[in-house]
Amino acid sequence: MADGLGFNSGIDESQLRDLIIVGAGPSGLASGRLCSFGSLDTLVIEVAAPGGQAGSSSKIENYLGFPTGVSGLELATRAITQAEKFGAKMMLAHGVARLDCGRRPYEVVLDNGNRLAARVIVISTGAQYNKPRIANLEKFEGQGIYYGATFMESQLCEHEDIVVVGGGNSAGQAAVFLSQTAGKVHMLVRSGRLSDTMSRYLIQRIEQNPQSNCTSKQKSWISKAMHTWSVSPGVQTLVERLLPMKSATCS
């Protein structure tokens, strides 16, 4: 579809490039910016959307140069603009099936069988979502199950009871962000305490915004009595029961 829409029309697949970067998350985009700034002919390949998992974050507060935080979408957009400013090319909606490094120049084999040649290949594929082992999970993906907390998810889950699965910083950011539009936010965590996996500032933000601080019906904060469970077979049954009725985000 991306090819049909012309997103990749400016890419010459027969060209020998100095560098091909596989993955357009923060590290891939940073590499593309630096290498293209150094006058290297650079191509970045991304199978989904540029920005990686960070691109779906509602707010990133520990990134250098953004003391008040920045959304993942804004950070990714700025990085793409900066990389393309120096001449980096972006190939979207194509995955890399394999590498052929038996001889120089190296070759990247795309999911459609096409081959791209480069003197250097950088692998920047990042991480994969750690999905809960719940039967029929894929059935509800995009229909109540989401792997991020952006403005779009906040509107889809407006006034709903939401389950955030995870106890890390991404889950904490998602819970705080979604609480602005959701009816109630519940968190499912594996450990016994949020402090085992979540930064202190996020825990304080969750605890210090009780529902009594609500300033309007459209803005509902997580209360101090927020439900927190440890993952167990019983909890998985609970999640399975909630999924068809409520919305969940996995972080």
Secondary structure, DSSP 8 states (H G I E B T S, - for coil): -TTTTTTTTT--TT-EEEEEEE--SHHHHHHHHHHHHTT--EEEEESS-TTGGGGG-S-B-SSTT-TT-B-HHHHHHHHHHHHHHTT-EEEES--EEEEE-SSSSEEEEETTS-EEEEEEEEE-----------TTGGGGBTTTEES---HHHHHHTTTSEEEEE--SHHHHHHHHHHTTT-SEEEEEESSS-GGGTS-HHHHHHHHT--GGG--BTTB----TT--EEE--HHHHHHHHHHTTTSEEEE-
